[in-house]
């Protein structure tokens, strides 16, 4: 996290179903040109909407940038 704009990771072990729910929403949002912040929030929301238990496990670190301004796809 010290040398790149943003890092998304888990603060502890996460269940497979929770990880798949988070990853699907996170990467789908990035593919549609959403910011890293929005994608991350959507990933956590998906865990919550599915009624899973690990919503607070995903963490976003961005000490050198604002993740709301970082995106990877241009539509």
GUVO-81952 format. One record per atom (N, C-alpha, C): x, y, z; atom name; residue in three letters. Coordinates in pm, 1 decimal. Last residue first. Layout:
N
+----------+----------+----------+------+------+
|        X |        Y |        Z | atom | type |
+----------+----------+----------+------+------+
|        X |        Y |        Z |   CA |  ALA |
...
+----------+----------+----------+------+------+
END
This chain:
75
+----------+----------+----------+------+------+
|        X |        Y |        Z | atom | type |
+----------+----------+----------+------+------+
|  -1515.5 |    408.9 |  -2023.6 |    N |  UNK |
|  -1631.3 |    369.3 |  -2103.6 |   CA |  UNK |
|  -1664.9 |    476.0 |  -2204.7 |    C |  UNK |
|  -1219.7 |    286.2 |  -1905.2 |    N |  UNK |
|  -1282.9 |    404.9 |  -1962.6 |   CA |  UNK |
|  -1397.9 |    359.3 |  -2050.4 |    C |  UNK |
|  -1105.8 |    140.4 |  -1607.9 |    N |  UNK |
|  -1170.6 |    123.4 |  -1738.4 |   CA |  UNK |
|  -1234.8 |    254.8 |  -1781.0 |    C |  UNK |
|  -1003.0 |    207.8 |  -1361.8 |    N |  UNK |
|   -918.8 |    135.0 |  -1454.6 |   CA |  UNK |
|   -977.2 |    121.2 |  -1593.3 |    C |  UNK |
|   -970.6 |    478.0 |  -1119.9 |    N |  UNK |
|  -1049.1 |    378.6 |  -1195.4 |   CA |  UNK |
|   -959.1 |    318.2 |  -1301.1 |    C |  UNK |
|   -972.2 |    689.0 |   -847.2 |    N |  UNK |
|   -893.8 |    588.8 |   -918.6 |   CA |  UNK |
|   -988.5 |    491.8 |   -988.4 |    C |  UNK |
|  -1118.0 |    853.1 |   -684.5 |    N |  UNK |
|  -1070.4 |    911.0 |   -810.7 |   CA |  UNK |
|   -989.7 |    812.1 |   -894.7 |    C |  UNK |
|  -1169.4 |    720.7 |   -455.4 |    N |  UNK |
|  -1286.4 |    764.5 |   -530.8 |   CA |  UNK |
|  -1245.9 |    822.9 |   -665.7 |    C |  UNK |
|   -927.1 |    684.6 |   -332.1 |    N |  UNK |
|   -978.2 |    575.0 |   -414.1 |   CA |  UNK |
|  -1104.4 |    611.1 |   -491.8 |    C |  UNK |
|   -682.6 |    915.3 |   -335.5 |    N |  UNK |
|   -823.8 |    907.5 |   -302.1 |   CA |  UNK |
|   -884.7 |    798.1 |   -390.0 |    C |  UNK |
|   -354.3 |    814.9 |   -220.7 |    N |  UNK |
|   -449.3 |    865.0 |   -319.8 |   CA |  UNK |
|   -590.5 |    855.6 |   -264.6 |    C |  UNK |
|   -190.1 |    696.9 |    -34.9 |    N |  UNK |
|   -130.1 |    795.3 |   -124.5 |   CA |  UNK |
|   -227.2 |    855.0 |   -225.9 |    C |  UNK |
|   -321.8 |    503.5 |    114.2 |    N |  UNK |
|   -254.1 |    611.2 |    186.0 |   CA |  UNK |
|   -203.0 |    723.9 |     95.5 |    C |  UNK |
|   -551.4 |    310.0 |    101.1 |    N |  UNK |
|   -511.7 |    405.0 |     -3.5 |   CA |  UNK |
|   -442.7 |    524.2 |     61.6 |    C |  UNK |
|   -708.6 |      5.5 |    151.0 |    N |  UNK |
|   -599.4 |     93.6 |    193.1 |   CA |  UNK |
|   -559.4 |    181.2 |     75.5 |    C |  UNK |
|   -992.4 |   -153.3 |    254.1 |    N |  UNK |
|   -935.1 |    -77.6 |    143.0 |   CA |  UNK |
|   -831.1 |     18.1 |    199.4 |    C |  UNK |
|  -1097.1 |   -478.8 |    350.9 |    N |  UNK |
|  -1039.4 |   -349.0 |    387.0 |   CA |  UNK |
|   -979.9 |   -284.9 |    262.5 |    C |  UNK |
|  -1339.5 |   -720.1 |    443.4 |    N |  UNK |
|  -1264.7 |   -650.6 |    337.7 |   CA |  UNK |
|  -1219.8 |   -510.9 |    383.1 |    C |  UNK |
|  -1488.7 |   -758.2 |    691.4 |    N |  UNK |
|  -1354.5 |   -814.5 |    672.6 |   CA |  UNK |
|  -1277.7 |   -746.4 |    558.4 |    C |  UNK |
|  -1750.4 |   -681.1 |    718.1 |    N |  UNK |
|  -1647.4 |   -590.2 |    768.7 |   CA |  UNK |
|  -1505.0 |   -640.3 |    748.4 |    C |  UNK |
|  -1901.2 |   -896.5 |    612.5 |    N |  UNK |
|  -1906.6 |   -764.5 |    547.8 |   CA |  UNK |
|  -1793.2 |   -671.6 |    591.8 |    C |  UNK |
|  -1934.1 |  -1172.5 |    669.3 |    N |  UNK |
|  -1800.5 |  -1112.7 |    664.2 |   CA |  UNK |
|  -1795.6 |   -973.6 |    602.6 |    C |  UNK |
|  -2178.3 |  -1313.9 |    661.0 |    N |  UNK |
|  -2128.4 |  -1261.3 |    787.6 |   CA |  UNK |
|  -2001.0 |  -1178.4 |    780.6 |    C |  UNK |
|  -2459.7 |  -1255.1 |    436.5 |    N |  UNK |
|  -2339.3 |  -1326.3 |    479.4 |   CA |  UNK |
|  -2276.2 |  -1253.0 |    596.9 |    C |  UNK |
|  -2675.3 |  -1154.7 |    302.2 |    N |  UNK |
|  -2694.3 |  -1200.4 |    439.7 |   CA |  UNK |
|  -2576.6 |  -1279.3 |    492.9 |    C |  UNK |
|  -2645.9 |  -1039.6 |     62.5 |    N |  UNK |
|  -2662.1 |  -1184.4 |     60.3 |   CA |  UNK |
|  -2681.8 |  -1241.7 |    199.8 |    C |  UNK |
|  -2595.5 |   -779.2 |    144.0 |    N |  UNK |
|  -2723.8 |   -810.5 |     79.9 |   CA |  UNK |
|  -2750.4 |   -960.6 |     74.7 |    C |  UNK |
|  -2329.1 |   -805.8 |    240.4 |    N |  UNK |
|  -2438.5 |   -771.9 |    331.3 |   CA |  UNK |
|  -2574.0 |   -811.4 |    272.0 |    C |  UNK |
|  -2192.7 |   -858.9 |      2.8 |    N |  UNK |
|  -2183.4 |   -952.5 |    115.3 |   CA |  UNK |
|  -2301.0 |   -930.1 |    209.8 |    C |  UNK |
|  -2257.9 |   -625.4 |   -136.7 |    N |  UNK |
|  -2304.7 |   -754.9 |   -186.7 |   CA |  UNK |
|  -2298.5 |   -860.0 |    -75.1 |    C |  UNK |
|  -2121.8 |   -429.3 |      9.2 |    N |  UNK |
|  -2267.5 |   -430.2 |      9.7 |   CA |  UNK |
|  -2323.1 |   -564.5 |    -36.4 |    C |  UNK |
|  -1860.1 |   -489.6 |    -61.1 |    N |  UNK |
|  -1903.5 |   -506.8 |     78.5 |   CA |  UNK |
|  -2055.4 |   -511.5 |     87.4 |    C |  UNK |
|  -1877.9 |   -422.3 |   -335.5 |    N |  UNK |
|  -1838.5 |   -556.1 |   -291.3 |   CA |  UNK |
|  -1882.4 |   -584.1 |   -148.7 |    C |  UNK |
|  -1942.8 |   -151.6 |   -323.7 |    N |  UNK |
|  -2037.9 |   -245.5 |   -382.5 |   CA |  UNK |
|  -2005.4 |   -389.9 |   -343.9 |    C |  UNK |
|  -1704.3 |    -52.9 |   -212.5 |    N |  UNK |
|  -1830.2 |    -40.2 |   -138.9 |   CA |  UNK |
|  -1935.9 |   -135.6 |   -191.8 |    C |  UNK |
|  -1530.0 |   -112.3 |   -426.2 |    N |  UNK |
|  -1509.1 |   -170.7 |   -294.2 |   CA |  UNK |
|  -1638.7 |   -166.8 |   -213.1 |    C |  UNK |
|  -1637.7 |     48.6 |   -627.3 |    N |  UNK |
|  -1629.7 |    -95.8 |   -645.1 |   CA |  UNK |
|  -1614.6 |   -166.0 |   -510.7 |    C |  UNK |
|  -1597.6 |    303.5 |   -513.6 |    N |  UNK |
|  -1732.7 |    255.6 |   -542.6 |   CA |  UNK |
|  -1734.6 |    104.2 |   -555.6 |    C |  UNK |
|  -1313.7 |    303.0 |   -500.3 |    N |  UNK |
|  -1396.0 |    324.0 |   -380.8 |   CA |  UNK |
|  -1537.1 |    269.6 |   -401.9 |    C |  UNK |
|  -1241.0 |    273.4 |   -767.7 |    N |  UNK |
|  -1203.4 |    169.5 |   -672.9 |   CA |  UNK |
|  -1288.6 |    181.9 |   -546.3 |    C |  UNK |
|  -1513.5 |    375.5 |   -984.9 |    N |  UNK |
|  -1391.3 |    400.0 |   -907.8 |   CA |  UNK |
|  -1363.2 |    282.4 |   -814.7 |    C |  UNK |
|  -1627.6 |    203.6 |  -1280.8 |    N |  UNK |
|  -1649.8 |    266.4 |  -1150.7 |   CA |  UNK |
|  -1516.2 |    284.5 |  -1079.6 |    C |  UNK |
|  -1612.1 |     68.5 |  -1521.7 |    N |  UNK |
|  -1552.8 |    200.8 |  -1511.2 |   CA |  UNK |
|  -1576.6 |    273.1 |  -1380.1 |    C |  UNK |
|  -1694.3 |   -189.0 |  -1531.4 |    N |  UNK |
|  -1788.4 |    -89.0 |  -1581.9 |   CA |  UNK |
|  -1740.0 |     54.0 |  -1558.8 |    C |  UNK |
|  -1490.7 |   -317.0 |  -1400.9 |    N |  UNK |
|  -1503.8 |   -338.3 |  -1544.6 |   CA |  UNK |
|  -1599.4 |   -237.5 |  -1608.6 |    C |  UNK |
|  -1546.9 |   -243.8 |  -1136.3 |    N |  UNK |
|  -1425.5 |   -192.3 |  -1201.3 |   CA |  UNK |
|  -1435.7 |   -204.6 |  -1352.9 |    C |  UNK |
|  -1784.3 |   -394.3 |  -1101.1 |    N |  UNK |
|  -1788.2 |   -247.5 |  -1094.1 |   CA |  UNK |
|  -1664.7 |   -186.8 |  -1159.9 |    C |  UNK |
|  -1678.2 |   -652.7 |  -1121.0 |    N |  UNK |
|  -1780.6 |   -608.1 |  -1215.6 |   CA |  UNK |
|  -1787.2 |   -455.4 |  -1218.1 |    C |  UNK |
|  -1508.8 |   -659.4 |   -900.4 |    N |  UNK |
|  -1450.7 |   -659.8 |  -1034.7 |   CA |  UNK |
|  -1552.0 |   -620.8 |  -1141.8 |    C |  UNK |
|  -1703.5 |   -641.2 |   -688.3 |    N |  UNK |
|  -1588.2 |   -552.1 |   -697.6 |   CA |  UNK |
|  -1536.3 |   -544.5 |   -840.6 |    C |  UNK |
|  -1882.0 |   -856.5 |   -729.0 |    N |  UNK |
|  -1931.4 |   -717.6 |   -732.7 |   CA |  UNK |
|  -1816.3 |   -619.5 |   -754.5 |    C |  UNK |
|  -1701.3 |  -1074.0 |   -709.9 |    N |  UNK |
|  -1788.1 |  -1057.1 |   -826.3 |   CA |  UNK |
|  -1835.3 |   -912.9 |   -838.6 |    C |  UNK |
|  -1581.9 |  -1040.3 |   -455.6 |    N |  UNK |
|  -1501.7 |  -1030.5 |   -577.8 |   CA |  UNK |
|  -1588.2 |  -1006.6 |   -701.1 |    C |  UNK |
|  -1802.4 |  -1080.1 |   -278.5 |    N |  UNK |
|  -1727.0 |   -955.0 |   -280.4 |   CA |  UNK |
|  -1656.0 |   -937.8 |   -414.2 |    C |  UNK |
|  -1876.2 |  -1344.0 |   -344.5 |    N |  UNK |
|  -1974.4 |  -1235.0 |   -353.1 |   CA |  UNK |
|  -1903.1 |  -1101.1 |   -362.9 |    C |  UNK |
|  -1639.1 |  -1483.9 |   -287.7 |    N |  UNK |
|  -1692.4 |  -1482.0 |   -424.5 |   CA |  UNK |
|  -1791.2 |  -1367.3 |   -443.1 |    C |  UNK |
|  -1621.6 |  -1439.6 |    -10.4 |    N |  UNK |
|  -1515.0 |  -1391.9 |    -99.9 |   CA |  UNK |
|  -1563.6 |  -1383.7 |   -244.2 |    C |  UNK |
|  -1851.0 |  -1569.4 |     80.2 |    N |  UNK |
|  -1835.5 |  -1426.0 |    102.3 |   CA |  UNK |
|  -1731.9 |  -1367.4 |      7.0 |    C |  UNK |
|  -1786.0 |  -1830.6 |      7.7 |    N |  UNK |
|  -1906.3 |  -1767.7 |    -47.4 |   CA |  UNK |
|  -1898.1 |  -1616.6 |    -35.0 |    C |  UNK |
|  -1551.1 |  -1873.2 |    163.0 |    N |  UNK |
|  -1547.9 |  -1879.7 |     16.8 |   CA |  UNK |
|  -1667.7 |  -1809.3 |    -46.1 |    C |  UNK |
|  -1488.0 |  -1645.9 |    439.0 |    N |  UNK |
|  -1548.5 |  -1764.6 |    379.2 |   CA |  UNK |
|  -1549.4 |  -1758.3 |    227.5 |    C |  UNK |
|  -1169.4 |  -1516.8 |    528.0 |    N |  UNK |
|  -1307.4 |  -1493.5 |    487.3 |   CA |  UNK |
|  -1360.7 |  -1619.9 |    420.9 |    C |  UNK |
|   -929.3 |  -1420.4 |    771.3 |    N |  UNK |
|   -981.0 |  -1520.6 |    678.5 |   CA |  UNK |
|  -1129.2 |  -1494.9 |    652.3 |    C |  UNK |
|   -886.5 |  -1060.1 |    785.5 |    N |  UNK |
|   -880.1 |  -1194.4 |    842.4 |   CA |  UNK |
|   -933.4 |  -1292.2 |    739.2 |    C |  UNK |
|   -890.6 |   -843.6 |    626.4 |    N |  UNK |
|   -826.5 |   -827.2 |    756.6 |   CA |  UNK |
|   -814.9 |   -959.5 |    831.6 |    C |  UNK |
|   -816.6 |   -851.2 |    282.7 |    N |  UNK |
|   -899.1 |   -900.2 |    392.2 |   CA |  UNK |
|   -822.2 |   -888.6 |    523.5 |    C |  UNK |
|   -793.2 |   -579.5 |     44.0 |    N |  UNK |
|   -754.0 |   -706.6 |    102.9 |   CA |  UNK |
|   -847.0 |   -743.2 |    216.2 |    C |  UNK |
|   -693.2 |   -354.0 |   -196.1 |    N |  UNK |
|   -808.6 |   -415.7 |   -130.5 |   CA |  UNK |
|   -763.0 |   -551.0 |    -80.3 |    C |  UNK |
|   -508.8 |    -66.7 |   -236.4 |    N |  UNK |
|   -500.8 |   -210.1 |   -211.3 |   CA |  UNK |
|   -629.0 |   -252.8 |   -142.2 |    C |  UNK |
|   -395.2 |    199.2 |   -449.2 |    N |  UNK |
|   -497.0 |    135.4 |   -366.0 |   CA |  UNK |
|   -469.9 |    -13.5 |   -351.7 |    C |  UNK |
|   -145.4 |    300.5 |   -559.4 |    N |  UNK |
|   -259.3 |    386.1 |   -527.1 |   CA |  UNK |
|   -355.0 |    323.6 |   -427.5 |    C |  UNK |
|    168.0 |    191.1 |   -408.1 |    N |  UNK |
|     65.6 |    190.2 |   -512.5 |   CA |  UNK |
|    -54.2 |    272.0 |   -466.9 |    C |  UNK |
|    337.6 |    188.4 |   -190.5 |    N |  UNK |
|    394.6 |    218.2 |   -321.7 |   CA |  UNK |
|    293.9 |    218.3 |   -436.6 |    C |  UNK |
|    209.2 |    115.9 |     40.6 |    N |  UNK |
|    295.8 |    233.7 |     44.7 |   CA |  UNK |
|    339.7 |    278.4 |    -94.6 |    C |  UNK |
|     82.0 |   -120.5 |      0.0 |    N |  UNK |
|      0.0 |      0.0 |      0.0 |   CA |  UNK |
|     86.1 |    126.6 |      0.0 |    C |  UNK |
+----------+----------+----------+------+------+
END
